[in-house]
Amino acid sequence: GEQQMLAIGRALMSRPKLLMLDEPSLGLSPLLTQEIFNIIRNINQKDGVTIFLVEQNVNMALKYSNFAYLLENGRIVRADKPEVLREDEDIKEFYLGIATEQSVKGYKRYRRKVRFR
């Protein structure tokens, strides 16, 4: 956590308009992840810095973002507000790990390959 905060602090010294962060929660405990994301939100809201965040923790990324892009094989296949993406059944099942009633009934949905195009 200290290394992540140090890296963010060093980046902020140049007073950027855009801050790109790649996996800020990588290897951190849930408590430290929460702290890092709170810091990121404060940087965005209080300092007016735009944050471009790459994060595999989809739940956390959607919780703290204003807009989200879903990449598949390096291409943007979905782009929307986090609230909209959180309600999408495929995203719930395949990215957030939330089973739906349909997915519990059978394995066809599990076996199919999801393409969002």
N, CA, C and O atoms as a MOPAC input file, in Angstrom:
PM7 MOZYME 1SCF
protein

 N      0.80700 1    -1.19500 1     0.00000 1
 C      0.00000 1     0.00000 1     0.00000 1
 C      0.84600 1     1.25200 1     0.00000 1
 O      0.51300 1     2.23700 1    -0.66000 1
 N      1.94900 1     1.21600 1     0.74600 1
 C      2.81400 1     2.39400 1     0.82200 1
 C      3.43400 1     2.71000 1    -0.53400 1
 O      3.55700 1     3.87700 1    -0.90300 1
 N      3.82400 1     1.67500 1    -1.27700 1
 C      4.40000 1     1.89700 1    -2.60300 1
 C      3.37800 1     2.52000 1    -3.54600 1
 O      3.70800 1     3.41300 1    -4.32700 1
 N      2.14100 1     2.04800 1    -3.47100 1
 C      1.09600 1     2.61200 1    -4.32800 1
 C      0.87500 1     4.08100 1    -3.99900 1
 O      0.78400 1     4.91200 1    -4.90200 1
 N      0.78900 1     4.40600 1    -2.71100 1
 C      0.56900 1     5.79400 1    -2.30300 1
 C      1.75100 1     6.66800 1    -2.70300 1
 O      1.56800 1     7.81200 1    -3.11800 1
 N      2.95500 1     6.13500 1    -2.58000 1
 C      4.14700 1     6.87800 1    -2.98200 1
 C      4.12800 1     7.14900 1    -4.48300 1
 O      4.42500 1     8.26200 1    -4.91900 1
 N      3.78400 1     6.14400 1    -5.26600 1
 C      3.72300 1     6.30900 1    -6.72100 1
 C      2.67800 1     7.35100 1    -7.11300 1
 O      2.92200 1     8.17800 1    -7.99200 1
 N      1.52600 1     7.31400 1    -6.46900 1
 C      0.47300 1     8.29600 1    -6.75400 1
 C      0.94100 1     9.68500 1    -6.34200 1
 O      0.74500 1    10.65000 1    -7.08000 1
 N      1.55900 1     9.79300 1    -5.16700 1
 C      2.07300 1    11.08200 1    -4.69200 1
 C      3.11200 1    11.67000 1    -5.62200 1
 O      3.08500 1    12.86500 1    -5.91300 1
 N      4.02900 1    10.83500 1    -6.09200 1
 C      5.05800 1    11.30500 1    -7.02600 1
 C      4.42600 1    11.79400 1    -8.32000 1
 O      4.84900 1    12.80600 1    -8.87900 1
 N      3.42000 1    11.08200 1    -8.79300 1
 C      2.74400 1    11.48400 1   -10.03100 1
 C      2.01600 1    12.81300 1    -9.85200 1
 O      1.95000 1    13.61500 1   -10.78400 1
 N      1.47100 1    13.04900 1    -8.66400 1
 C      0.70600 1    14.27800 1    -8.41500 1
 C      1.59100 1    15.51300 1    -8.25700 1
 O      1.09900 1    16.63800 1    -8.35000 1
 N      2.87800 1    15.31900 1    -8.02300 1
 C      3.77400 1    16.45700 1    -7.82400 1
 C      3.84700 1    17.35600 1    -9.06100 1
 O      4.12300 1    18.55000 1    -8.94000 1
 N      3.60600 1    16.80100 1   -10.22800 1
 C      3.65200 1    17.60000 1   -11.45700 1
 C      2.29900 1    18.23400 1   -11.79100 1
 O      2.12900 1    18.82400 1   -12.85800 1
 N      1.34200 1    18.10700 1   -10.87200 1
 C     -0.00600 1    18.65600 1   -11.03200 1
 C     -0.64000 1    18.28600 1   -12.38600 1
 O     -0.95900 1    19.16200 1   -13.19000 1
 N     -0.81200 1    16.99600 1   -12.62000 1
 C     -1.36600 1    16.56600 1   -13.91400 1
 C     -2.86000 1    16.84800 1   -14.01600 1
 O     -3.55000 1    16.98000 1   -13.00500 1
 N     -3.34500 1    16.93800 1   -15.24500 1
 C     -4.78500 1    17.03300 1   -15.48300 1
 C     -5.37600 1    15.63600 1   -15.62100 1
 O     -6.56300 1    15.42100 1   -15.37400 1
 N     -4.52600 1    14.68500 1   -16.02200 1
 C     -4.92300 1    13.29400 1   -16.21000 1
 C     -3.92500 1    12.39600 1   -15.48600 1
 O     -2.71300 1    12.55500 1   -15.63100 1
 N     -4.44200 1    11.46000 1   -14.71300 1
 C     -3.60300 1    10.50200 1   -13.99600 1
 C     -4.01000 1     9.10100 1   -14.43700 1
 O     -5.15900 1     8.69900 1   -14.25500 1
 N     -3.06900 1     8.35900 1   -15.01600 1
 C     -3.34500 1     6.99900 1   -15.46000 1
 C     -2.81700 1     6.01900 1   -14.41500 1
 O     -1.63800 1     6.04900 1   -14.06300 1
 N     -3.69700 1     5.15400 1   -13.92600 1
 C     -3.32700 1     4.18100 1   -12.89600 1
 C     -3.59600 1     2.77300 1   -13.40700 1
 O     -4.69900 1     2.46500 1   -13.85800 1
 N     -2.58100 1     1.92600 1   -13.33300 1
 C     -2.69500 1     0.54500 1   -13.78900 1
 C     -2.69800 1    -0.38600 1   -12.58000 1
 O     -1.68600 1    -0.53200 1   -11.89400 1
 N     -3.83200 1    -1.00400 1   -12.32900 1
 C     -3.99100 1    -1.96800 1   -11.23800 1
 C     -3.52400 1    -1.43400 1    -9.88100 1
 O     -2.63300 1    -2.02600 1    -9.27200 1
 N     -4.09600 1    -0.33800 1    -9.39300 1
 C     -3.65100 1     0.19900 1    -8.10800 1
 C     -3.92400 1    -0.72900 1    -6.92200 1
 O     -3.31500 1    -0.56900 1    -5.86400 1
 N     -4.82300 1    -1.68800 1    -7.08200 1
 C     -5.14100 1    -2.58900 1    -5.96400 1
 C     -4.35900 1    -3.89900 1    -6.01100 1
 O     -4.53700 1    -4.75100 1    -5.14100 1
 N     -3.50900 1    -4.06900 1    -6.99900 1
 C     -2.78500 1    -5.32400 1    -7.18200 1
 C     -1.96300 1    -5.68500 1    -5.94500 1
 O     -1.09100 1    -4.92800 1    -5.52100 1
 N     -2.25600 1    -6.84900 1    -5.37800 1
 C     -1.50300 1    -7.36100 1    -4.24300 1
 C     -1.83600 1    -6.72900 1    -2.90200 1
 O     -1.15000 1    -6.98600 1    -1.91300 1
 N     -2.87400 1    -5.91000 1    -2.85100 1
 C     -3.22800 1    -5.23900 1    -1.59700 1
 C     -4.35300 1    -5.97700 1    -0.88100 1
 O     -5.16600 1    -6.65500 1    -1.50800 1
 N     -4.38700 1    -5.83500 1     0.42700 1
 C     -5.48400 1    -6.39600 1     1.21500 1
 C     -6.75300 1    -5.60100 1     0.91000 1
 O     -6.67100 1    -4.47800 1     0.41300 1
 N     -7.92000 1    -6.16700 1     1.20000 1
 C     -9.16500 1    -5.43600 1     0.96700 1
 C     -9.20800 1    -4.07700 1     1.68100 1
 O     -9.74200 1    -3.11000 1     1.13800 1
 N     -8.65500 1    -4.00200 1     2.88000 1
 C     -8.65500 1    -2.74200 1     3.62600 1
 C     -7.79600 1    -1.68800 1     2.92700 1
 O     -8.21000 1    -0.53700 1     2.79200 1
 N     -6.60700 1    -2.08000 1     2.48500 1
 C     -5.73800 1    -1.14500 1     1.77500 1
 C     -6.30600 1    -0.77900 1     0.40800 1
 O     -6.15500 1     0.35500 1    -0.04700 1
 N     -6.95500 1    -1.73300 1    -0.24400 1
 C     -7.60200 1    -1.45100 1    -1.52700 1
 C     -8.64900 1    -0.36500 1    -1.34900 1
 O     -8.72000 1     0.57300 1    -2.14300 1
 N     -9.45900 1    -0.49000 1    -0.31200 1
 C    -10.48000 1     0.51500 1    -0.01200 1
 C     -9.83100 1     1.87600 1     0.22000 1
 O    -10.32300 1     2.89100 1    -0.27500 1
 N     -8.74300 1     1.90300 1     0.96200 1
 C     -8.05000 1     3.15600 1     1.25600 1
 C     -7.49400 1     3.79700 1    -0.02000 1
 O     -7.62700 1     5.00400 1    -0.21900 1
 N     -6.87500 1     2.98700 1    -0.87800 1
 C     -6.32800 1     3.50300 1    -2.13800 1
 C     -7.44200 1     4.08000 1    -3.00300 1
 O     -7.28600 1     5.15700 1    -3.57800 1
 N     -8.56100 1     3.37400 1    -3.09900 1
 C     -9.66100 1     3.86700 1    -3.92200 1
 C    -10.28400 1     5.13500 1    -3.33500 1
 O    -10.72700 1     6.00200 1    -4.08800 1
 N    -10.32500 1     5.25600 1    -2.02200 1
 C    -10.79700 1     6.50400 1    -1.41300 1
 C     -9.86600 1     7.65800 1    -1.76200 1
 O    -10.32500 1     8.76800 1    -2.03300 1
 N     -8.56900 1     7.40300 1    -1.75800 1
 C     -7.59200 1     8.43000 1    -2.13600 1
 C     -7.78900 1     8.82400 1    -3.59700 1
 O     -7.75600 1    10.00700 1    -3.93600 1
 N     -7.99200 1     7.83100 1    -4.45800 1
 C     -8.20800 1     8.10100 1    -5.88000 1
 C     -9.45300 1     8.95800 1    -6.07200 1
 O     -9.44600 1     9.90600 1    -6.85600 1
 N    -10.51900 1     8.62100 1    -5.35400 1
 C    -11.75500 1     9.41100 1    -5.46400 1
 C    -11.52000 1    10.85500 1    -5.00800 1
 O    -11.99700 1    11.79200 1    -5.64800 1
 N    -10.79000 1    11.03500 1    -3.90800 1
 C    -10.49500 1    12.38800 1    -3.42000 1
 C     -9.67300 1    13.18300 1    -4.42000 1
 O     -9.91900 1    14.37200 1    -4.62300 1
 N     -8.70500 1    12.53900 1    -5.04100 1
 C     -7.89000 1    13.21600 1    -6.05300 1
 C     -8.78200 1    13.69900 1    -7.18800 1
 O     -8.62700 1    14.81700 1    -7.67900 1
 N     -9.70600 1    12.85900 1    -7.59500 1
 C    -10.62000 1    13.21600 1    -8.67500 1
 C    -11.56800 1    14.33600 1    -8.26900 1
 O    -11.70900 1    15.31900 1    -8.99700 1
 N    -12.21300 1    14.20400 1    -7.13100 1
 C    -13.24100 1    15.15800 1    -6.73100 1
 C    -12.68000 1    16.46600 1    -6.18800 1
 O    -13.17300 1    17.53600 1    -6.54300 1
 N    -11.67700 1    16.40300 1    -5.35100 1
 C    -11.16700 1    17.61800 1    -4.70100 1
 C    -10.13800 1    18.35900 1    -5.53800 1
 O    -10.09900 1    19.58900 1    -5.54000 1
 N     -9.29700 1    17.60300 1    -6.25600 1
 C     -8.24200 1    18.24000 1    -7.03700 1
 C     -8.62000 1    18.40500 1    -8.50500 1
 O     -7.90800 1    19.07300 1    -9.25500 1
 N     -9.72700 1    17.80500 1    -8.91900 1
 C    -10.18700 1    17.94300 1   -10.29900 1
 C     -9.32600 1    17.20700 1   -11.31500 1
 O     -9.30800 1    17.56600 1   -12.49200 1
 N     -8.61900 1    16.18600 1   -10.86900 1
 C     -7.76600 1    15.41100 1   -11.76900 1
 C     -8.59600 1    14.28100 1   -12.37600 1
 O     -9.25900 1    13.53300 1   -11.65700 1
 N     -8.55400 1    14.16300 1   -13.70100 1
 C     -9.21800 1    13.05600 1   -14.37200 1
 C     -8.39500 1    11.79700 1   -14.13600 1
 O     -7.17100 1    11.81100 1   -14.27000 1
 N     -9.07200 1    10.71300 1   -13.78500 1
 C     -8.38800 1     9.45100 1   -13.50500 1
 C     -8.74600 1     8.44600 1   -14.59200 1
 O     -9.92300 1     8.17600 1   -14.83500 1
 N     -7.73500 1     7.89700 1   -15.24100 1
 C     -7.91100 1     6.79400 1   -16.18500 1
 C     -7.41800 1     5.55300 1   -15.46100 1
 O     -6.21700 1     5.39000 1   -15.24200 1
 N     -8.34100 1     4.68300 1   -15.09100 1
 C     -8.04000 1     3.55200 1   -14.21400 1
 C     -8.17500 1     2.23300 1   -14.96500 1
 O     -9.20500 1     1.96900 1   -15.58400 1
 N     -7.14800 1     1.41700 1   -14.90900 1
 C     -7.19800 1     0.05100 1   -15.42400 1
 C     -7.21300 1    -0.84900 1   -14.19700 1
 O     -6.28700 1    -0.82100 1   -13.38500 1
 N     -8.27000 1    -1.64900 1   -14.06400 1
 C     -8.43000 1    -2.42800 1   -12.83400 1
 C     -9.17900 1    -3.71700 1   -13.12500 1
 O    -10.21800 1    -3.69700 1   -13.78500 1
 N     -8.65300 1    -4.85600 1   -12.62900 1
 C     -9.34100 1    -6.13100 1   -12.79200 1
 C    -10.39600 1    -6.35900 1   -11.71700 1
 O    -11.27100 1    -7.20700 1   -11.88600 1
 N    -10.32900 1    -5.63000 1   -10.63400 1
 C    -11.34100 1    -5.71900 1    -9.58900 1
 C    -12.54700 1    -4.90900 1   -10.07600 1
 O    -12.71300 1    -3.73900 1    -9.72900 1
 N    -13.37900 1    -5.56200 1   -10.88500 1
 C    -14.47900 1    -4.88600 1   -11.57000 1
 C    -15.43700 1    -4.23500 1   -10.58600 1
 O    -15.88700 1    -3.11100 1   -10.80500 1
 N    -15.74700 1    -4.92700 1    -9.51600 1
 C    -16.68300 1    -4.39400 1    -8.53100 1
 C    -16.19200 1    -3.06100 1    -7.97300 1
 O    -16.95500 1    -2.09900 1    -7.88300 1
 N    -14.92700 1    -3.01000 1    -7.60300 1
 C    -14.34300 1    -1.79800 1    -7.04500 1
 C    -14.27900 1    -0.69400 1    -8.10600 1
 O    -14.60500 1     0.46000 1    -7.82900 1
 N    -13.86400 1    -1.05200 1    -9.30100 1
 C    -13.75600 1    -0.06800 1   -10.37700 1
 C    -15.11500 1     0.56000 1   -10.68000 1
 O    -15.20900 1     1.77400 1   -10.86300 1
 N    -16.15900 1    -0.25000 1   -10.73300 1
 C    -17.49500 1     0.28400 1   -11.01000 1
 C    -18.01100 1     1.13200 1    -9.85100 1
 O    -18.73600 1     2.10400 1   -10.06100 1
 N    -17.63900 1     0.76600 1    -8.64600 1
 C    -18.08400 1     1.51400 1    -7.46300 1
 C    -17.51400 1     2.93400 1    -7.44500 1
 O    -18.17800 1     3.86500 1    -6.99100 1
 N    -16.29600 1     3.09700 1    -7.93600 1
 C    -15.61100 1     4.38000 1    -7.82800 1
 C    -15.52700 1     5.16500 1    -9.13700 1
 O    -14.93200 1     6.24200 1    -9.15900 1
 N    -16.09500 1     4.66600 1   -10.20600 1
 C    -15.94800 1     5.35200 1   -11.49100 1
 C    -17.19800 1     6.13200 1   -11.87700 1
 O    -18.29700 1     5.88500 1   -11.38000 1
 N    -16.98700 1     7.08000 1   -12.77900 1
 C    -18.09200 1     7.85100 1   -13.34700 1
 C    -18.52000 1     7.27800 1   -14.69000 1
 O    -19.65700 1     7.46800 1   -15.12400 1
 N    -17.60500 1     6.57800 1   -15.34100 1
 C    -17.86400 1     5.96600 1   -16.64100 1
 C    -16.95300 1     4.75700 1   -16.76100 1
 O    -15.84400 1     4.76300 1   -16.22700 1
 N    -17.40500 1     3.72000 1   -17.45600 1
 C    -16.60800 1     2.49300 1   -17.54700 1
 C    -16.59600 1     1.95000 1   -18.97100 1
 O    -17.56400 1     2.07500 1   -19.72000 1
 N    -15.47400 1     1.35100 1   -19.31000 1
 C    -15.29600 1     0.68300 1   -20.59800 1
 C    -14.98500 1    -0.77800 1   -20.33000 1
 O    -14.19700 1    -1.09800 1   -19.44000 1
 N    -15.60200 1    -1.66100 1   -21.09600 1
 C    -15.32500 1    -3.08700 1   -20.99600 1
 C    -14.49300 1    -3.47500 1   -22.20600 1
 O    -14.92000 1    -3.29800 1   -23.34700 1
 N    -13.31000 1    -4.00200 1   -21.95200 1
 C    -12.40800 1    -4.41000 1   -23.02800 1
 C    -12.44900 1    -5.91300 1   -23.20700 1
 O    -12.51300 1    -6.67000 1   -22.23800 1
 N    -12.41300 1    -6.32900 1   -24.45300 1
 C    -12.33500 1    -7.74800 1   -24.77800 1
 C    -11.32900 1    -7.89400 1   -25.90600 1
 O    -11.51900 1    -7.34300 1   -26.99000 1
 N    -10.27400 1    -8.62600 1   -25.65500 1
 C     -9.19700 1    -8.79400 1   -26.63700 1
 C     -8.65000 1    -7.45600 1   -27.12200 1
 O     -8.35600 1    -7.28600 1   -28.30500 1
 N     -8.51900 1    -6.51500 1   -26.20300 1
 C     -7.93100 1    -5.21900 1   -26.52800 1
 C     -8.85800 1    -4.23400 1   -27.20800 1
 O     -8.41900 1    -3.15400 1   -27.60400 1
 N    -10.11000 1    -4.56900 1   -27.35200 1
 C    -11.08100 1    -3.67200 1   -27.99900 1
 C    -12.18400 1    -3.29500 1   -27.01400 1
 O    -12.59200 1    -4.09500 1   -26.17200 1
 N    -12.65000 1    -2.06600 1   -27.14000 1
 C    -13.77600 1    -1.62300 1   -26.31600 1
 C    -15.04400 1    -2.24300 1   -26.88400 1
 O    -15.40300 1    -1.99900 1   -28.03600 1
 N    -15.72200 1    -3.04700 1   -26.06800 1
 C    -16.94300 1    -3.70600 1   -26.52300 1
 C    -18.18900 1    -3.18500 1   -25.80800 1
 O    -19.30600 1    -3.39800 1   -26.27700 1
 N    -18.00700 1    -2.51600 1   -24.70000 1
 C    -19.11800 1    -1.87400 1   -23.98600 1
 C    -18.59000 1    -0.62100 1   -23.32600 1
 O    -17.46300 1    -0.59700 1   -22.83100 1
 N    -19.39700 1     0.41000 1   -23.31800 1
 C    -19.05000 1     1.65000 1   -22.63000 1
 C    -20.33900 1     2.25000 1   -22.10200 1
 O    -21.28100 1     2.48300 1   -22.86000 1
 N    -20.38100 1     2.50100 1   -20.79700 1
 C    -21.60000 1     3.05100 1   -20.20400 1
 C    -21.31600 1     3.51000 1   -18.78200 1
 O    -20.20500 1     3.36900 1   -18.27200 1
 N    -22.33700 1     4.05600 1   -18.16400 1
 C    -22.23300 1     4.44700 1   -16.76000 1
 C    -22.16700 1     3.18000 1   -15.90800 1
 O    -22.75600 1     2.16200 1   -16.27000 1
 N    -21.46200 1     3.23200 1   -14.78800 1
 C    -21.31900 1     2.03900 1   -13.93600 1
 C    -22.65600 1     1.44500 1   -13.49100 1
 O    -22.79600 1     0.22600 1   -13.39700 1
 N    -23.62600 1     2.30000 1   -13.22100 1
 C    -24.93400 1     1.80500 1   -12.76500 1
 C    -25.58300 1     0.93000 1   -13.83100 1
 O    -26.21300 1    -0.07900 1   -13.51400 1
 N    -25.42900 1     1.31700 1   -15.09200 1
 C    -26.01300 1     0.55700 1   -16.20000 1
 C    -25.29000 1    -0.78100 1   -16.35800 1
 O    -25.93000 1    -1.81900 1   -16.52600 1
 N    -23.97500 1    -0.75500 1   -16.30400 1
 C    -23.20300 1    -1.99000 1   -16.45800 1
 C    -23.45400 1    -2.95500 1   -15.30700 1
 O    -23.47600 1    -4.16800 1   -15.51700 1
 N    -23.64200 1    -2.44400 1   -14.10800 1
 C    -23.90600 1    -3.30700 1   -12.94800 1
 C    -25.21800 1    -4.06700 1   -13.07800 1
 O    -25.37200 1    -5.14100 1   -12.49600 1
 N    -26.15900 1    -3.52500 1   -13.83100 1
 C    -27.46600 1    -4.16600 1   -13.99100 1
 C    -27.51300 1    -5.14500 1   -15.15800 1
 O    -28.48100 1    -5.89500 1   -15.28400 1
 N    -26.50400 1    -5.15900 1   -16.00400 1
 C    -26.45600 1    -6.06400 1   -17.14600 1
 C    -26.23300 1    -7.49400 1   -16.64800 1
 O    -25.28500 1    -7.75600 1   -15.90700 1
 N    -27.10500 1    -8.41400 1   -17.05600 1
 C    -27.05600 1    -9.79300 1   -16.55700 1
 C    -25.74700 1   -10.49700 1   -16.91100 1
 O    -25.18700 1   -11.20900 1   -16.07800 1
 N    -25.24900 1   -10.30700 1   -18.13800 1
 C    -23.99600 1   -10.95800 1   -18.53100 1
 C    -22.82200 1   -10.42100 1   -17.72700 1
 O    -21.95600 1   -11.18900 1   -17.30700 1
 N    -22.78300 1    -9.13800 1   -17.51200 1
 C    -21.69000 1    -8.54300 1   -16.74000 1
 C    -21.76700 1    -9.00500 1   -15.28900 1
 O    -20.74200 1    -9.29100 1   -14.67100 1
 N    -22.97200 1    -9.07900 1   -14.75200 1
 C    -23.13600 1    -9.59100 1   -13.38100 1
 C    -22.54500 1   -10.98700 1   -13.25100 1
 O    -21.81100 1   -11.28400 1   -12.30900 1
 N    -22.87800 1   -11.83200 1   -14.21000 1
 C    -22.46500 1   -13.23000 1   -14.11200 1
 C    -20.98600 1   -13.43800 1   -14.42500 1
 O    -20.28700 1   -14.13200 1   -13.68700 1
 N    -20.50700 1   -12.84300 1   -15.51300 1
 C    -19.15900 1   -13.16200 1   -15.98500 1
 C    -18.06500 1   -12.27900 1   -15.40000 1
 O    -16.90100 1   -12.68000 1   -15.38000 1
 N    -18.41000 1   -11.09300 1   -14.92700 1
 C    -17.38100 1   -10.19100 1   -14.41400 1
 C    -17.52000 1    -9.89600 1   -12.92400 1
 O    -16.52900 1    -9.61100 1   -12.25200 1
 N    -18.74100 1    -9.96400 1   -12.40900 1
 C    -18.95200 1    -9.67300 1   -10.99200 1
 C    -19.17800 1   -10.93700 1   -10.17000 1
 O    -19.21600 1   -10.88000 1    -8.94100 1
 N    -19.32900 1   -12.08200 1   -10.84600 1
 C    -19.49100 1   -13.34800 1   -10.14100 1
 C    -20.82600 1   -13.50000 1    -9.44500 1
 O    -20.93600 1   -14.23000 1    -8.46000 1
 N    -21.84300 1   -12.81700 1    -9.94900 1
 C    -23.17600 1   -12.89500 1    -9.35600 1
 C    -24.01900 1   -13.83400 1   -10.20500 1
 O    -24.28700 1   -13.54700 1   -11.37200 1
 N    -24.43500 1   -14.94400 1    -9.63000 1
 C    -25.24200 1   -15.91400 1   -10.35900 1
 C    -26.65800 1   -15.38800 1   -10.52600 1
 O    -27.24100 1   -14.81700 1    -9.60400 1
 N    -27.19500 1   -15.59100 1   -11.71400 1
 C    -28.58200 1   -15.21800 1   -11.96700 1
 C    -29.43400 1   -16.47900 1   -11.91100 1
 O    -28.90800 1   -17.59100 1   -11.87200 1
 N    -30.72900 1   -16.30200 1   -11.90600 1
 C    -31.63000 1   -17.45000 1   -11.84200 1
 C    -31.42600 1   -18.36200 1   -13.04400 1
 O    -31.44500 1   -19.58600 1   -12.91100 1
 N    -31.22800 1   -17.76100 1   -14.22600 1
 C    -31.01800 1   -18.55900 1   -15.43400 1
 C    -29.72200 1   -19.35300 1   -15.36400 1
 O    -29.68000 1   -20.50800 1   -15.78900 1
 N    -28.67300 1   -18.75400 1   -14.83600 1
 C    -27.38100 1   -19.44800 1   -14.80800 1
 C    -27.38800 1   -20.61600 1   -13.83000 1
 O    -26.65200 1   -21.58500 1   -14.01500 1
 N    -28.19800 1   -20.53100 1   -12.81100 1
 C    -28.27100 1   -21.60500 1   -11.82300 1
 C    -29.05200 1   -22.78900 1   -12.37500 1
 O    -28.80100 1   -23.93000 1   -11.98600 1
 N    -30.00600 1   -22.53200 1   -13.28600 1
 C    -30.85800 1   -23.58900 1   -13.81700 1
 C    -30.10500 1   -24.57700 1   -14.70600 1
 O    -30.45400 1   -25.75700 1   -14.74700 1
 N    -29.09900 1   -24.12200 1   -15.40100 1
 C    -28.41700 1   -25.04200 1   -16.31400 1
 C    -27.01300 1   -24.58900 1   -16.64600 1
 O    -26.56100 1   -23.51700 1   -16.24400 1
 N    -26.34400 1   -25.44100 1   -17.39000 1
 C    -24.95100 1   -25.15700 1   -17.70400 1
 C    -24.77000 1   -24.58500 1   -19.10300 1
 O    -23.64900 1   -24.24300 1   -19.48200 1
 N    -25.83500 1   -24.47300 1   -19.87300 1
 C    -25.70100 1   -23.92900 1   -21.22100 1
 C    -25.09700 1   -22.53300 1   -21.17700 1
 O    -24.21000 1   -22.21000 1   -21.96700 1
 N    -25.56500 1   -21.72600 1   -20.27400 1
 C    -25.07700 1   -20.35300 1   -20.16000 1
 C    -23.60100 1   -20.35000 1   -19.75100 1
 O    -22.83300 1   -19.49800 1   -20.20000 1
 N    -23.21500 1   -21.28200 1   -18.91900 1
 C    -21.82700 1   -21.37200 1   -18.45700 1
 C    -20.89300 1   -21.72500 1   -19.61300 1
 O    -19.77300 1   -21.22100 1   -19.69700 1
 N    -21.36100 1   -22.58200 1   -20.48600 1
 C    -20.52100 1   -23.06800 1   -21.57400 1
 C    -20.42900 1   -22.09800 1   -22.74400 1
 O    -19.46800 1   -22.15400 1   -23.51100 1
 N    -21.39900 1   -21.21900 1   -22.89600 1
 C    -21.37600 1   -20.34600 1   -24.06800 1
 C    -20.31100 1   -19.26900 1   -23.92400 1
 O    -19.99900 1   -18.81300 1   -22.82400 1
 N    -19.77600 1   -18.88800 1   -25.04200 1
 C    -18.75000 1   -17.85400 1   -25.06400 1
 C    -19.45500 1   -16.50900 1   -25.17700 1
 O    -20.29300 1   -16.31900 1   -26.05700 1
 N    -19.12800 1   -15.59700 1   -24.31400 1
 C    -19.79800 1   -14.30100 1   -24.30400 1
 C    -19.04900 1   -13.33900 1   -25.20200 1
 O    -17.83300 1   -13.18300 1   -25.09200 1
 N    -19.77100 1   -12.71000 1   -26.07300 1
 C    -19.25000 1   -11.62900 1   -26.90400 1
 C    -20.21000 1   -10.46200 1   -26.74800 1
 O    -21.42000 1   -10.61900 1   -26.91100 1
 N    -19.67700 1    -9.30700 1   -26.43700 1
 C    -20.52300 1    -8.14600 1   -26.20300 1
 C    -20.66200 1    -7.26700 1   -27.44200 1
 O    -21.08100 1    -6.11500 1   -27.32600 1
 N    -20.32900 1    -7.76500 1   -28.59300 1
 C    -20.41400 1    -6.93800 1   -29.81100 1
 C    -21.75000 1    -7.02400 1   -30.44500 1
 O    -21.98700 1    -6.39200 1   -31.47400 1

